[in-house]
Amino acid sequence: MARIDGSGASLSLQIARMVEGIRKEELRKVPGVAETLDWSAALVGLDVRDLHDAPETVHETLMCLLKTHEDRARMSREVTERLLGRSHELLRRRT
């Protein structure tokens, strides 16, 4: 939240949960902090306030997170939707 203007607590938590899920996928290179900040900035720039309201935008902008061509090819829309569902479930359990 401190690094990206316009990123509120809710969106920041959703992004953190989503990146946590992506890091558990079988990737050649997991996304780091820099990529997470780039992705956050892209989402805020596109006026996304809730990841679950913009699944297509989430999928299309994931390229900011993924470092290799192979990892980008692995991240299908189905994987994105599964990760969005998992992050949403984790958020609901915490509230």
All heavy atoms as an XYZ file, in Angstrom:
750
protein
N       0.824     -1.193      0.000
C       0.000      0.000      0.000
C       0.865      1.252      0.000
O       0.517      2.228     -0.629
C      -0.897      0.019      1.233
C      -2.112     -0.831      1.107
S      -3.246     -0.835      2.526
C      -2.487      0.129      3.766
N       1.981      1.197      0.730
C       2.837      2.369      0.853
C       3.524      2.711     -0.467
O       3.842      3.868     -0.714
C       3.883      2.148      1.935
N       3.755      1.724     -1.313
C       4.507      1.947     -2.542
C       3.649      2.336     -3.735
O       4.137      2.918     -4.692
C       5.289      0.682     -2.919
C       6.366      0.308     -1.960
C       7.612      1.111     -2.285
N       8.736      0.688     -1.510
C       9.744     -0.010     -1.995
N       9.745     -0.391     -3.241
N      10.748     -0.327     -1.224
N       2.362      1.995     -3.714
C       1.486      2.234     -4.866
C       0.352      3.159     -4.452
O      -0.517      2.770     -3.681
C       0.906      0.910     -5.416
C       1.995     -0.105     -5.710
C       0.038      1.172     -6.643
C       2.949      0.272     -6.823
N       0.377      4.383     -4.963
C      -0.717      5.313     -4.689
C      -2.016      4.776     -5.276
O      -2.043      4.304     -6.415
C      -0.432      6.685     -5.298
C       0.653      7.440     -4.551
O       0.866      7.139     -3.359
O       1.290      8.306     -5.170
N      -3.077      4.829     -4.496
C      -4.380      4.395     -4.968
C      -4.681      2.942     -4.670
O      -5.762      2.457     -4.967
N      -3.721      2.237     -4.092
C      -3.951      0.835     -3.743
C      -4.414      0.778     -2.292
O      -3.639      1.020     -1.378
C      -2.657      0.037     -3.917
O      -2.828     -1.271     -3.457
N      -5.676      0.476     -2.095
C      -6.213      0.412     -0.743
C      -5.878     -0.903     -0.074
O      -5.279     -1.809     -0.653
N      -6.283     -1.013      1.180
C      -5.987     -2.213      1.970
C      -6.608     -3.464      1.368
O      -5.966     -4.515      1.299
C      -6.466     -2.016      3.407
N      -7.831     -3.366      0.913
C      -8.519     -4.533      0.362
C      -7.827     -5.043     -0.896
O      -7.550     -6.235     -1.028
C      -9.977     -4.183      0.059
O     -10.630     -5.287     -0.522
N      -7.527     -4.151     -1.833
C      -6.860     -4.556     -3.064
C      -5.461     -5.085     -2.764
O      -5.049     -6.105     -3.330
C      -6.792     -3.402     -4.057
C      -6.118     -3.728     -5.393
C      -6.869     -4.838     -6.126
C      -6.007     -2.484     -6.255
N      -4.748     -4.443     -1.876
C      -3.404     -4.898     -1.523
C      -3.424     -6.311     -0.955
O      -2.575     -7.147     -1.289
C      -2.757     -3.947     -0.510
O      -2.553     -2.688     -1.090
N      -4.396     -6.595     -0.118
C      -4.522     -7.935      0.454
C      -4.881     -8.956     -0.632
O      -4.338    -10.060     -0.660
C      -5.558     -7.944      1.569
C      -5.709     -9.252      2.345
C      -4.378     -9.692      2.946
C      -6.747     -9.091      3.432
N      -5.768     -8.583     -1.528
C      -6.126     -9.478     -2.627
C      -4.915     -9.779     -3.501
O      -4.688    -10.932     -3.890
C      -7.233     -8.861     -3.483
C      -8.568     -8.814     -2.821
C      -9.598     -8.123     -3.688
O      -9.362     -7.836     -4.858
N     -10.755     -7.848     -3.105
N      -4.139     -8.765     -3.796
C      -2.939     -8.950     -4.611
C      -1.948     -9.862     -3.897
O      -1.392    -10.781     -4.498
C      -2.306     -7.588     -4.960
C      -3.204     -6.841     -5.954
C      -0.886     -7.767     -5.511
C      -2.827     -5.391     -6.178
N      -1.745     -9.628     -2.609
C      -0.819    -10.472     -1.838
C      -1.270    -11.918     -1.845
O      -0.451    -12.841     -2.024
C      -0.709     -9.942     -0.411
N      -2.556    -12.167     -1.672
C      -3.087    -13.537     -1.677
C      -2.932    -14.176     -3.057
O      -2.600    -15.350     -3.170
C      -4.556    -13.550     -1.266
C      -4.773    -13.154      0.152
C      -4.347    -14.287      1.073
N      -4.580    -13.879      2.439
C      -3.728    -14.063      3.414
N      -2.589    -14.657      3.202
N      -4.013    -13.666      4.630
N      -3.182    -13.397     -4.089
C      -3.059    -13.921     -5.441
C      -1.601    -14.284     -5.747
O      -1.320    -15.356     -6.286
C      -3.588    -12.881     -6.432
C      -3.645    -13.351     -7.839
S      -4.993    -14.517     -8.102
C      -4.912    -14.667     -9.863
N      -0.679    -13.418     -5.387
C       0.739    -13.690     -5.622
C       1.184    -14.897     -4.801
O       1.949    -15.736     -5.284
C       1.602    -12.441     -5.325
C       3.092    -12.780     -5.368
C       1.281    -11.326     -6.308
N       0.681    -15.011     -3.593
C       0.980    -16.179     -2.765
C       0.557    -17.459     -3.488
O       1.297    -18.450     -3.517
C       0.260    -16.060     -1.429
C       0.449    -17.238     -0.504
C      -0.356    -17.100      0.790
O      -1.239    -16.224      0.888
O      -0.081    -17.900      1.699
N      -0.615    -17.447     -4.079
C      -1.096    -18.612     -4.824
C      -0.261    -18.880     -6.060
O       0.066    -20.028     -6.374
N       0.112    -17.835     -6.770
C       0.925    -17.989     -7.976
C       2.291    -18.569     -7.626
O       2.820    -19.412     -8.348
C       1.047    -16.641     -8.715
C      -0.313    -16.284     -9.329
C       2.145    -16.682     -9.770
C      -0.403    -14.886     -9.869
N       2.840    -18.153     -6.505
C       4.147    -18.672     -6.083
C       4.113    -20.168     -5.777
O       5.144    -20.823     -5.796
C       4.646    -17.912     -4.858
C       5.109    -16.516     -5.179
C       5.561    -15.795     -3.948
N       6.101    -14.486     -4.298
C       6.270    -13.505     -3.446
N       5.954    -13.681     -2.175
N       6.763    -12.357     -3.841
N       2.934    -20.711     -5.528
C       2.797    -22.142     -5.250
C       2.646    -22.963     -6.529
O       2.698    -24.183     -6.478
C       1.607    -22.390     -4.319
C       1.841    -21.842     -2.930
C       0.636    -22.041     -2.050
C       0.884    -21.433     -0.675
N      -0.295    -21.510      0.183
N       2.447    -22.286     -7.640
C       2.336    -22.980     -8.926
C       3.723    -23.464     -9.354
O       4.733    -22.975     -8.870
C       1.752    -22.041     -9.992
C       0.321    -21.644     -9.752
C      -0.644    -22.812     -9.835
O      -0.580    -23.579    -10.809
O      -1.468    -22.947     -8.908
N       3.734    -24.401    -10.277
C       5.004    -24.926    -10.785
C       5.547    -23.973    -11.846
O       5.289    -24.118    -13.038
C       4.800    -26.313    -11.363
C       4.462    -27.347    -10.308
C       4.329    -28.735    -10.891
O       4.977    -29.046    -11.912
O       3.564    -29.514    -10.311
N       6.309    -22.998    -11.395
C       6.890    -21.995    -12.280
C       8.404    -22.126    -12.302
O       9.010    -22.581    -11.328
C       6.514    -20.590    -11.814
C       5.024    -20.255    -11.740
C       4.828    -18.870    -11.145
C       4.388    -20.343    -13.109
N       9.006    -21.706    -13.403
C      10.468    -21.697    -13.469
C      11.034    -20.651    -12.527
O      12.036    -20.883    -11.879
C      10.915    -21.384    -14.898
C      11.348    -22.615    -15.638
C      11.882    -22.299    -16.994
N      13.327    -22.420    -16.936
C      14.145    -21.715    -17.659
N      13.693    -20.809    -18.489
N      15.440    -21.893    -17.569
N      10.403    -19.478    -12.515
C      10.852    -18.386    -11.639
C       9.626    -17.757    -10.978
O       8.751    -17.242    -11.670
C      11.596    -17.319    -12.439
C      12.916    -17.776    -12.979
C      13.642    -16.609    -13.589
C      15.066    -17.002    -13.915
N      15.863    -15.832    -14.250
N       9.580    -17.806     -9.671
C       8.433    -17.223     -8.971
C       8.553    -15.704     -8.952
O       9.658    -15.157     -8.929
C       8.300    -17.777     -7.530
C       8.001    -19.252     -7.533
C       9.523    -17.475     -6.699
N       7.421    -15.013     -8.960
C       7.460    -13.553     -8.934
C       7.970    -13.029     -7.590
O       7.682    -13.596     -6.539
C       6.004    -13.142     -9.166
C       5.188    -14.349     -8.902
C       6.071    -15.536     -9.057
N       8.720    -11.960     -7.662
C       9.257    -11.334     -6.464
C       8.524    -10.047     -6.133
O       7.470     -9.740     -6.704
N       9.108     -9.283     -5.251
C       8.498     -8.026     -4.808
C       8.404     -7.027     -5.957
O       7.370     -6.370     -6.130
C       9.285     -7.430     -3.618
C       8.762     -6.058     -3.248
C       9.224     -8.370     -2.425
N       9.451     -6.906     -6.747
C       9.441     -5.930     -7.848
C       8.310     -6.221     -8.831
O       7.591     -5.300     -9.252
C      10.785     -5.929     -8.575
N       8.149     -7.488     -9.184
C       7.076     -7.854    -10.104
C       5.701     -7.629     -9.481
O       4.763     -7.204    -10.156
C       7.215     -9.322    -10.544
C       8.412     -9.606    -11.416
C       9.709     -9.758    -10.630
O       9.654    -10.015     -9.414
O      10.771     -9.616    -11.252
N       5.594     -7.897     -8.200
C       4.325     -7.667     -7.500
C       3.972     -6.186     -7.511
O       2.812     -5.810     -7.749
C       4.403     -8.204     -6.053
O       4.730     -9.591     -6.099
C       3.094     -8.005     -5.317
N       4.955     -5.335     -7.291
C       4.714     -3.889     -7.329
C       4.346     -3.429     -8.738
O       3.453     -2.588     -8.906
C       5.929     -3.129     -6.815
C       6.211     -3.280     -5.322
C       7.543     -2.625     -4.961
C       5.084     -2.699     -4.489
N       5.010     -3.990     -9.750
C       4.663     -3.646    -11.138
C       3.218     -4.037    -11.447
O       2.479     -3.268    -12.067
C       5.592     -4.367    -12.123
C       7.011     -3.823    -12.123
O       7.235     -2.714    -11.589
O       7.892     -4.521    -12.663
N       2.840     -5.238    -11.019
C       1.479     -5.706    -11.267
C       0.466     -4.843    -10.524
O      -0.570     -4.457    -11.074
C       1.346     -7.173    -10.867
C       0.050     -7.797    -11.246
C      -0.591     -7.714    -12.446
C      -0.769     -8.618    -10.424
N      -1.767     -8.437    -12.415
C      -1.892     -9.007    -11.190
C      -0.657     -9.080     -9.117
C      -2.899     -9.806    -10.690
C      -1.662     -9.892     -8.623
C      -2.763    -10.249     -9.397
N       0.771     -4.505     -9.289
C      -0.116     -3.636     -8.498
C      -0.309     -2.294     -9.181
O      -1.437     -1.793     -9.283
C       0.461     -3.410     -7.098
O       0.587     -4.614     -6.414
N       0.780     -1.715     -9.662
C       0.700     -0.422    -10.344
C      -0.145     -0.526    -11.612
O      -0.935      0.374    -11.915
C       2.098      0.087    -10.669
N       0.009     -1.627    -12.343
C      -0.793     -1.827    -13.561
C      -2.274     -1.916    -13.214
O      -3.118     -1.294    -13.870
C      -0.335     -3.090    -14.287
N      -2.602     -2.679    -12.178
C      -4.008     -2.825    -11.786
C      -4.605     -1.503    -11.336
O      -5.718     -1.148    -11.734
C      -4.132     -3.875    -10.682
C      -3.834     -5.309    -11.107
C      -3.704     -6.208     -9.876
C      -4.904     -5.828    -12.057
N      -3.869     -0.763    -10.521
C      -4.363      0.542    -10.056
C      -4.503      1.498    -11.241
O      -5.487      2.232    -11.344
C      -3.430      1.120     -8.963
C      -3.766      2.576     -8.667
C      -3.540      0.284     -7.689
N      -3.535      1.461    -12.160
C      -3.601      2.302    -13.359
C      -4.799      1.996    -14.229
O      -5.315      2.877    -14.925
N      -5.242      0.754    -14.191
C      -6.430      0.343    -14.951
C      -7.711      0.494    -14.136
O      -8.770      0.041    -14.547
C      -6.272     -1.102    -15.423
C      -5.179     -1.321    -16.468
C      -4.896     -2.802    -16.655
C      -5.566     -0.662    -17.782
N      -7.585      1.113    -12.979
C      -8.713      1.416    -12.095
C      -9.403      0.160    -11.560
O     -10.612      0.150    -11.344
C      -9.730      2.322    -12.801
C     -10.574      3.092    -11.799
O     -10.086      3.390    -10.691
O     -11.748      3.379    -12.116
N      -8.624     -0.906    -11.335
C      -9.165     -2.117    -10.714
C      -9.189     -1.886     -9.210
O      -8.179     -1.515     -8.613
C      -8.306     -3.358    -11.069
C      -8.750     -4.567    -10.276
C      -8.367     -3.619    -12.561
N     -10.324     -2.105     -8.605
C     -10.469     -1.930     -7.155
C     -10.677     -3.252     -6.435
O     -10.480     -3.365     -5.240
C     -11.642     -0.997     -6.842
C     -11.464      0.395     -7.385
C     -10.386      1.136     -6.615
N     -10.116      2.422     -7.238
C      -8.917      2.819     -7.610
N      -7.876      2.047     -7.433
N      -8.738      3.990     -8.167
N     -11.107     -4.267     -7.195
C     -11.355     -5.596     -6.637
C     -11.018     -6.614     -7.720
O     -11.575     -6.558     -8.813
C     -12.817     -5.725     -6.220
C     -13.106     -6.998     -5.463
O     -12.825     -8.094     -6.012
O     -13.616     -6.922     -4.342
N     -10.100     -7.536     -7.425
C      -9.670     -8.518     -8.420
C     -10.821     -9.379     -8.920
O     -10.855     -9.754    -10.083
C      -8.572     -9.413     -7.843
C      -7.266     -8.740     -7.444
C      -6.255     -9.793     -6.996
C      -6.705     -7.887     -8.560
N     -11.768     -9.655     -8.054
C     -12.873    -10.543     -8.417
C     -13.875     -9.891     -9.360
O     -14.634    -10.574    -10.023
C     -13.558    -11.059     -7.148
C     -12.575    -11.709     -6.245
N     -12.025    -11.052     -5.169
C     -11.975    -12.925     -6.292
C     -11.159    -11.852     -4.585
N     -11.107    -12.987     -5.241
N     -13.850     -8.567     -9.425
C     -14.729     -7.848    -10.346
C     -14.118     -7.711    -11.735
O     -14.801     -7.267    -12.662
C     -15.039     -6.441     -9.806
C     -15.896     -6.481     -8.559
O     -16.545     -7.525     -8.305
O     -15.923     -5.464     -7.832
N     -12.841     -8.066    -11.873
C     -12.145     -7.873    -13.148
C     -11.254     -9.067    -13.494
O     -10.060     -8.912    -13.725
C     -11.318     -6.597    -13.068
N     -11.826    -10.283    -13.550
C     -10.982    -11.465    -13.791
C     -10.241    -11.429    -15.122
O      -9.108    -11.893    -15.213
C     -11.959    -12.639    -13.726
C     -13.304    -12.047    -13.913
C     -13.230    -10.640    -13.417
N     -10.840    -10.868    -16.153
C     -10.168    -10.789    -17.454
C      -8.956     -9.862    -17.372
O      -7.882    -10.177    -17.881
C     -11.153    -10.299    -18.522
C     -10.618    -10.395    -19.922
C     -10.407    -11.828    -20.386
O     -11.070    -12.745    -19.900
O      -9.532    -12.025    -21.255
N      -9.111     -8.732    -16.716
C      -8.002     -7.798    -16.541
C      -6.906     -8.424    -15.691
O      -5.722     -8.260    -15.979
C      -8.501     -6.485    -15.897
O      -9.528     -5.932    -16.721
C      -7.377     -5.482    -15.735
N      -7.301     -9.149    -14.663
C      -6.320     -9.841    -13.819
C      -5.489    -10.781    -14.681
O      -4.254    -10.754    -14.634
C      -7.012    -10.614    -12.670
C      -6.034    -11.544    -11.975
C      -7.619     -9.639    -11.672
N      -6.147    -11.585    -15.491
C      -5.424    -12.545    -16.328
C      -4.505    -11.827    -17.319
O      -3.343    -12.202    -17.487
C      -6.388    -13.457    -17.071
C      -5.686    -14.432    -17.941
N      -5.002    -15.517    -17.431
C      -5.507    -14.465    -19.278
C      -4.452    -16.185    -18.422
N      -4.747    -15.572    -19.551
N      -5.027    -10.811    -17.977
C      -4.252    -10.108    -19.000
C      -3.036     -9.387    -18.417
O      -2.029     -9.236    -19.101
C      -5.141     -9.131    -19.754
C      -6.155     -9.836    -20.633
C      -7.147     -8.904    -21.285
O      -7.058     -7.680    -21.072
O      -8.021     -9.406    -21.996
N      -3.123     -8.947    -17.174
C      -2.008     -8.213    -16.574
C      -1.032     -9.107    -15.820
O       0.001     -8.632    -15.357
C      -2.526     -7.116    -15.629
O      -3.342     -7.715    -14.614
C      -3.302     -6.051    -16.375
N      -1.338    -10.383    -15.703
C      -0.432    -11.293    -14.999
C       0.949    -11.358    -15.648
O       1.909    -11.768    -15.015
C      -1.019    -12.704    -14.922
C      -2.044    -12.932    -13.833
C      -2.566    -14.356    -13.900
C      -1.460    -12.656    -12.455
N       1.048    -10.929    -16.892
C       2.343    -10.943    -17.565
C       3.347    -10.038    -16.836
O       4.542    -10.227    -16.956
C       2.212    -10.502    -19.024
C       1.291    -11.397    -19.853
S       1.666    -13.155    -19.703
C       0.113    -13.815    -19.133
N       2.851     -9.072    -16.063
C       3.736     -8.235    -15.250
C       4.440     -9.061    -14.179
O       5.524     -8.705    -13.729
C       2.947     -7.115    -14.562
S       2.211     -5.915    -15.655
N       3.800    -10.140    -13.755
C       4.340    -10.984    -12.679
C       5.254    -12.088    -13.172
O       6.205    -12.454    -12.494
C       3.188    -11.669    -11.932
C       2.484    -10.920    -10.839
C       1.358    -11.773    -10.284
C       3.433    -10.542     -9.737
N       4.928    -12.642    -14.313
C       5.606    -13.848    -14.769
C       6.848    -13.505    -15.563
O       6.816    -12.688    -16.474
C       4.629    -14.693    -15.585
C       3.349    -15.042    -14.818
C       2.352    -15.712    -15.736
C       3.651    -15.899    -13.615
N       7.960    -14.150    -15.199
C       9.265    -13.761    -15.720
C       9.688    -14.482    -16.995
O      10.488    -13.958    -17.752
C      10.332    -14.011    -14.653
C      10.125    -13.203    -13.391
C      11.202    -13.530    -12.395
C      10.981    -12.824    -11.078
N      12.077    -13.043    -10.155
N       9.182    -15.688    -17.228
C       9.649    -16.449    -18.383
C       8.502    -16.744    -19.340
O       7.328    -16.768    -18.948
C      10.278    -17.794    -17.958
O       9.249    -18.650    -17.449
C      11.367    -17.602    -16.911
N       8.861    -16.997    -20.588
C       7.867    -17.341    -21.603
C       7.110    -18.613    -21.207
O       5.893    -18.702    -21.366
C       8.548    -17.515    -22.959
C       7.618    -17.932    -24.043
N       6.672    -17.082    -24.570
C       7.458    -19.111    -24.672
C       5.973    -17.725    -25.487
N       6.434    -18.953    -25.571
N       7.842    -19.591    -20.674
C       7.216    -20.850    -20.264
C       6.187    -20.624    -19.161
O       5.113    -21.217    -19.177
C       8.270    -21.855    -19.771
C       9.239    -22.314    -20.824
C      10.464    -21.398    -20.954
O      10.510    -20.334    -20.320
O      11.356    -21.755    -21.713
N       6.524    -19.782    -18.198
C       5.591    -19.499    -17.105
C       4.360    -18.764    -17.625
O       3.239    -19.040    -17.190
C       6.276    -18.685    -16.006
C       7.322    -19.481    -15.258
O       7.313    -20.731    -15.352
O       8.148    -18.854    -14.570
N       4.560    -17.863    -18.562
C       3.412    -17.150    -19.147
C       2.499    -18.104    -19.889
O       1.282    -17.990    -19.818
C       3.913    -16.043    -20.073
C       4.568    -14.914    -19.333
C       5.078    -13.846    -20.272
N       5.760    -12.826    -19.509
C       6.978    -12.387    -19.775
N       7.636    -12.854    -20.818
N       7.524    -11.478    -19.012
N       3.092    -19.062    -20.587
C       2.296    -20.034    -21.334
C       1.504    -20.948    -20.394
O       0.402    -21.376    -20.724
C       3.208    -20.870    -22.231
N       2.043    -21.239    -19.228
C       1.370    -22.113    -18.255
C       0.172    -21.458    -17.584
O      -0.709    -22.146    -17.091
C       2.353    -22.519    -17.155
C       3.135    -23.710    -17.491
C       3.856    -24.221    -16.252
N       5.042    -24.887    -16.712
C       6.267    -24.626    -16.328
N       6.500    -23.744    -15.409
N       7.274    -25.277    -16.831
N       0.195    -20.157    -17.499
C      -0.836    -19.448    -16.744
C      -2.079    -19.241    -17.610
O      -2.309    -18.187    -18.185
C      -0.300    -18.105    -16.245
C      -1.149    -17.466    -15.187
S      -1.438    -18.437    -13.701
C       0.205    -18.621    -13.049
N      -2.892    -20.265    -17.708
C      -4.117    -20.202    -18.501
C      -5.192    -19.424    -17.746
O      -5.070    -19.150    -16.554
C      -4.620    -21.614    -18.794
O      -5.032    -22.223    -17.588
N      -6.261    -19.117    -18.431
C      -7.393    -18.444    -17.796
C      -7.976    -19.311    -16.682
O      -8.401    -18.808    -15.652
C      -8.463    -18.116    -18.821
C      -8.133    -16.880    -19.617
C      -9.200    -16.546    -20.630
N      -9.082    -15.261    -21.258
C      -8.030    -14.739    -21.851
N      -6.918    -15.404    -21.864
N      -8.051    -13.553    -22.417
N      -7.968    -20.621    -16.891
C      -8.505    -21.528    -15.871
C      -7.673    -21.459    -14.590
O      -8.212    -21.470    -13.487
C      -8.551    -22.971    -16.398
C      -9.564    -23.205    -17.490
C      -9.091    -22.721    -18.867
O      -7.864    -22.585    -19.087
O      -9.955    -22.457    -19.715
N      -6.356    -21.393    -14.746
C      -5.485    -21.284    -13.576
C      -5.735    -19.955    -12.876
O      -5.855    -19.893    -11.652
C      -3.995    -21.430    -13.966
C      -3.086    -21.144    -12.778
C      -3.729    -22.826    -14.510
N      -5.860    -18.887    -13.648
C      -6.144    -17.572    -13.066
C      -7.453    -17.611    -12.283
O      -7.514    -17.132    -11.141
C      -6.236    -16.490    -14.166
O      -5.005    -16.462    -14.887
C      -6.509    -15.123    -13.567
N      -8.488    -18.183    -12.860
C      -9.788    -18.253    -12.190
C      -9.710    -19.104    -10.926
O     -10.307    -18.760     -9.907
C     -10.841    -18.796    -13.142
C     -11.207    -17.811    -14.233
C     -12.118    -18.395    -15.295
O     -12.614    -19.532    -15.112
O     -12.333    -17.715    -16.306
N      -8.969    -20.201    -10.986
C      -8.802    -21.056     -9.799
C      -8.091    -20.287     -8.691
O      -8.508    -20.316     -7.532
C      -8.011    -22.315    -10.162
C      -7.752    -23.224     -8.973
C      -7.074    -24.526     -9.360
N      -5.927    -24.407    -10.220
C      -4.682    -24.110     -9.802
N      -4.446    -23.873     -8.535
N      -3.677    -24.043    -10.658
N      -7.040    -19.552     -9.053
C      -6.306    -18.778     -8.050
C      -7.153    -17.647     -7.489
O      -7.100    -17.359     -6.292
C      -5.009    -18.234     -8.644
C      -3.951    -19.281     -8.956
C      -2.822    -18.666     -9.768
C      -3.422    -19.914     -7.687
N      -7.941    -17.004     -8.335
C      -8.847    -15.957     -7.856
C      -9.850    -16.537     -6.865
O     -10.134    -15.940     -5.835
C      -9.592    -15.301     -9.014
C      -8.937    -14.114     -9.672
C      -9.720    -13.700    -10.902
C      -8.773    -12.972     -8.719
N     -10.378    -17.705     -7.183
C     -11.324    -18.359     -6.277
C     -10.685    -18.709     -4.956
O     -11.270    -18.512     -3.898
N      -9.471    -19.215     -4.994
C      -8.757    -19.587     -3.770
C      -8.445    -18.352     -2.922
O      -8.631    -18.360     -1.716
C      -7.459    -20.317     -4.111
C      -6.770    -20.879     -2.883
C      -5.461    -21.570     -3.208
N      -5.613    -22.620     -4.180
C      -4.647    -23.010     -4.996
N      -3.463    -22.434     -4.960
N      -4.848    -23.976     -5.860
N      -8.004    -17.267     -3.561
C      -7.686    -16.065     -2.791
C      -8.954    -15.465     -2.193
O      -8.946    -14.959     -1.081
C      -6.953    -15.035     -3.636
O      -7.775    -14.491     -4.642
N     -10.069    -15.552     -2.932
C     -11.345    -15.042     -2.413
C     -11.790    -15.851     -1.194
O     -12.250    -15.296     -0.198
C     -12.400    -15.102     -3.512
C     -13.705    -14.497     -3.140
N     -13.841    -13.157     -2.865
C     -14.930    -15.057     -2.990
C     -15.101    -12.919     -2.555
N     -15.783    -14.044     -2.622
N     -11.626    -17.159     -1.245
C     -11.990    -18.021     -0.130
C     -11.144    -17.712      1.111
O     -11.652    -17.643      2.225
C     -11.837    -19.499     -0.520
C     -12.281    -20.470      0.541
C     -13.765    -20.356      0.870
O     -14.560    -20.020     -0.018
O     -14.122    -20.602      2.029
N      -9.855    -17.484      0.908
C      -8.975    -17.136      2.034
C      -9.388    -15.811      2.666
O      -9.382    -15.668      3.891
C      -7.505    -17.059      1.568
C      -6.833    -18.378      1.298
C      -5.469    -18.134      0.624
C      -6.649    -19.174      2.566
N      -9.749    -14.860      1.843
C     -10.186    -13.560      2.367
C     -11.478    -13.683      3.150
O     -11.641    -13.072      4.201
C     -10.366    -12.547      1.220
C      -9.098    -11.996      0.616
C      -9.428    -11.192     -0.622
C      -8.351    -11.147      1.617
N     -12.401    -14.489      2.664
C     -13.676    -14.662      3.368
C     -13.462    -15.332      4.729
O     -14.125    -15.004      5.687
C     -14.653    -15.493      2.527
C     -15.242    -14.699      1.416
C     -16.391    -15.378      0.767
N     -16.488    -16.801      1.067
C     -17.186    -17.656      0.368
N     -17.835    -17.259     -0.682
N     -17.243    -18.932      0.711
N     -12.545    -16.253      4.799
C     -12.275    -16.937      6.082
C     -11.683    -15.980      7.112
O     -11.920    -16.147      8.303
C     -11.288    -18.089      5.874
C     -11.894    -19.264      5.182
C     -10.892    -20.371      5.089
N     -11.310    -21.354      4.120
C     -10.531    -22.257      3.607
N      -9.270    -22.315      3.955
N     -10.995    -23.114      2.738
N     -10.918    -15.003      6.666
C     -10.271    -14.079      7.595
C     -11.202    -13.004      8.116
O     -10.933    -12.380      9.111
C      -9.070    -13.420      6.931
C      -7.972    -14.408      6.718
C      -6.720    -13.721      6.357
N      -5.653    -14.663      6.580
C      -4.531    -14.366      7.130
N      -4.272    -13.148      7.500
N      -3.598    -15.278      7.297
N     -12.307    -12.776      7.413
C     -13.219    -11.706      7.851
C     -14.403    -12.268      8.587
O     -14.646    -13.386      8.718
C     -13.705    -10.875      6.637
O     -14.304    -11.744      5.685
C     -12.556    -10.125      6.047
